[in-house]
Amino acid sequence: MKMFLDSAQVDEIRHALEVWDIDGLTTNPRHVMTSGKPFRQVIGEIAELFAGTDKPLSVEVNPHLTDWEQIVEEGTELSKLSPNFVIKVGASESGFRAIRELARRGIRTNATLIFTTTQAWHAARSEATFVSPFLGWKEQHGDPADALIPEVAAMLEEFDYPTQIIAAAIRNARQMADAALAGAHCVTAGFSVYEQSFKNPYTHFGEQVFCDAWDATAHTDQQVTGGC
């Protein structure tokens, strides 16, 4: 399963690329707003970080657009700014028609705000490159999300659609693991979620036990000190 960061913060993205070797990035209007920078400026800065790689970078069209031709026009314009850009389009009748036309033009797309297997099917039929089921949002509002990824994965396999699943709105490490086991091709999560996913209190406990044992053992070779 590929590891995507969900962010528009340049410092977070740089760290994730250099230290975690992330496989790609997803952004959305809320992340861009949080960056405090104009839309074109921030996506340009992010594109520079990905220059020279083949890692996909999802950039969303104006969510106010409801006419499919306008979505196609803006998506086409955005796609010309960077070879890494994947155009995010919201799940809707107009959105799926726009995705179909963008695919015809050879432009990669990410059907976002997917909450049902049927929506994912419409996206796959429209030749979306990715579909993004939002797990955390479903659970946040009391709607069980555990069946969504397995159902979408089974549907894609049954009909041999090449569309890949990005498990989105991930809130914790358990959801990451569940998404992987359920058949997601990619997972996207915020910086702090990934930071926590590297940690476990049992690991910390074990490290302390080993550090204490190391310190209590006689060493004739050069001593090595670390973070214990």
C-alpha positions in Angstrom: 0.0 0.0 0.0 1.4 3.4 -1.0 1.8 6.2 1.6 0.4 9.6 0.6 0.6 12.7 2.8 -2.6 14.8 3.1 -1.3 18.4 3.5 -0.5 21.7 1.8 2.2 22.7 4.4 5.5 22.9 2.6 7.6 22.1 5.7 5.5 19.0 6.4 5.8 17.8 2.8 9.5 18.3 2.7 10.0 16.3 5.9 7.7 13.6 4.6 9.6 13.3 1.3 13.1 13.3 2.9 12.5 11.2 6.0 9.5 9.0 5.2 9.9 8.8 1.4 6.2 9.2 0.8 4.8 7.9 -2.5 2.5 10.9 -3.2 0.5 13.8 -1.9 -3.2 14.8 -1.6 -4.4 18.3 -1.0 -7.8 20.0 -0.7 -9.1 23.5 -0.4 -9.1 23.3 3.4 -5.4 22.4 3.5 -4.6 25.2 1.1 -6.5 27.6 3.3 -4.6 26.4 6.4 -1.3 27.1 4.6 -2.1 30.8 4.5 -1.0 31.2 0.9 -2.8 31.8 -2.3 -3.9 28.7 -4.2 -1.6 29.0 -7.2 1.4 29.9 -5.0 1.1 26.9 -2.7 0.5 24.4 -5.4 3.5 25.8 -7.3 5.7 25.5 -4.3 4.5 21.9 -3.7 5.1 21.0 -7.4 8.7 22.1 -7.0 9.2 19.6 -4.2 8.0 16.8 -6.4 9.9 17.9 -9.5 11.9 15.1 -11.1 9.8 12.4 -9.5 6.8 10.4 -10.8 4.9 10.7 -7.5 1.3 11.8 -7.9 0.1 15.1 -6.4 -3.6 15.6 -6.2 -4.9 19.1 -6.7 -8.6 20.0 -6.5 -10.5 22.1 -8.9 -12.8 24.9 -7.6 -15.5 23.0 -5.7 -18.0 25.7 -6.6 -18.0 24.5 -10.2 -21.0 22.5 -11.1 -20.9 22.6 -14.9 -18.9 19.6 -16.2 -17.3 21.7 -19.0 -16.0 24.2 -16.6 -14.5 21.5 -14.4 -12.8 20.1 -17.5 -11.5 23.5 -18.5 -10.0 24.2 -15.0 -8.7 20.6 -14.6 -7.0 20.8 -18.0 -5.4 24.1 -17.1 -4.1 22.8 -13.7 -2.7 19.6 -15.3 -0.4 21.7 -17.5 1.3 23.3 -14.5 3.0 20.1 -13.4 3.4 16.5 -14.7 2.8 15.3 -11.2 -0.6 16.8 -10.9 -3.7 14.6 -10.5 -6.9 16.5 -10.8 -9.3 16.0 -7.9 -13.0 16.2 -8.8 -15.9 15.8 -6.4 -18.3 12.9 -6.7 -21.4 14.1 -8.7 -23.1 13.6 -12.0 -21.2 16.5 -13.5 -18.0 15.5 -11.8 -18.1 12.0 -13.3 -18.8 13.4 -16.7 -15.9 15.7 -16.3 -13.7 12.8 -15.2 -14.6 10.9 -18.3 -13.6 13.8 -20.6 -10.4 14.5 -18.6 -9.5 10.8 -19.0 -10.1 11.0 -22.7 -7.6 13.9 -22.8 -5.0 11.7 -20.9 -5.3 13.6 -17.7 -5.2 11.7 -14.4 -8.0 12.2 -12.0 -8.9 11.5 -8.3 -12.6 11.2 -7.6 -12.9 12.6 -4.1 -15.6 12.7 -1.4 -16.6 9.0 -2.1 -18.9 7.6 0.5 -20.6 4.7 -1.2 -19.5 1.8 -3.4 -21.9 3.0 -6.1 -20.1 6.4 -6.2 -16.8 4.5 -6.6 -18.4 2.4 -9.4 -19.5 5.6 -11.3 -15.9 6.9 -10.9 -14.3 3.7 -12.1 -16.7 3.6 -15.1 -15.6 7.1 -15.9 -12.0 6.0 -15.9 -10.9 7.8 -12.8 -7.3 7.1 -11.9 -8.0 7.1 -8.2 -11.1 7.0 -6.0 -10.9 8.5 -2.4 -13.4 6.9 0.1 -13.5 9.1 3.2 -13.4 6.8 6.2 -13.0 9.2 9.1 -15.8 11.4 8.0 -18.2 8.5 7.9 -17.3 7.3 11.4 -17.3 10.8 12.8 -21.0 11.0 12.0 -21.8 7.5 13.3 -21.9 5.8 9.9 -19.9 2.5 9.9 -17.0 2.6 7.5 -15.5 -0.8 7.9 -17.3 -2.3 4.8 -16.6 0.5 2.4 -13.0 -0.3 1.3 -13.6 -4.1 1.0 -16.7 -3.5 -1.1 -15.0 -1.0 -3.4 -11.9 -3.3 -3.8 -14.2 -6.3 -4.6 -16.1 -4.2 -7.2 -12.9 -3.0 -8.9 -11.5 -6.5 -9.0 -14.7 -8.1 -10.2 -15.0 -5.8 -13.2 -11.2 -5.4 -13.8 -11.2 -1.6 -13.4 -7.7 -0.2 -13.2 -8.8 2.6 -10.8 -6.9 2.6 -7.5 -8.3 3.2 -4.0 -6.9 6.0 -1.8 -8.2 5.4 1.7 -8.8 9.0 2.9 -9.7 10.9 6.0 -7.6 8.5 8.0 -7.6 9.3 11.7 -5.3 6.7 13.3 -2.9 3.8 12.8 -5.7 1.2 13.2 -7.6 2.7 10.2 -4.4 2.5 8.2 -4.0 -1.2 9.0 -7.6 -1.9 8.3 -7.4 -0.1 4.9 -4.3 -2.1 3.9 -6.0 -5.4 4.9 -9.2 -4.4 3.1 -7.4 -3.9 -0.2 -6.7 -0.2 -0.5 -3.9 0.6 -2.9 -2.9 3.9 -1.1 -3.6 5.6 2.2 -3.5 9.3 2.8 -3.3 10.9 6.2 -2.3 14.1 7.9 1.3 14.7 9.2 0.4 14.2 12.9 -1.4 10.9 12.2 1.7 9.5 10.6 3.9 10.8 13.4 1.8 8.8 15.9 1.7 5.7 13.7 5.5 5.3 14.1 5.1 5.1 17.9 3.7 2.6 20.4 3.9 2.6 24.2 5.1 -1.0 24.2 8.0 -0.1 22.0 8.9 2.7 24.3 8.7 0.4 27.3 10.8 -2.2 25.6 13.5 0.3 24.6 13.8 1.5 28.2 14.2 -2.1 29.4 16.9 -2.7 26.9 18.6 0.6 27.6 18.6 -0.2 31.4 20.1 -3.6 30.7 22.7 -2.1 28.4 23.7 0.4 31.0 24.0 -2.4 33.7 26.3 -4.5 31.5 30.1 -4.2 31.5 31.4 -3.2 28.1 35.1 -3.4 27.2 34.6 -1.9 23.7 33.8 1.7 22.9 30.7 2.9 24.7 27.7 4.0 22.6 25.3 6.5 24.1 21.9 7.2 22.6 18.5 8.5 23.4 17.8 6.1 26.4 
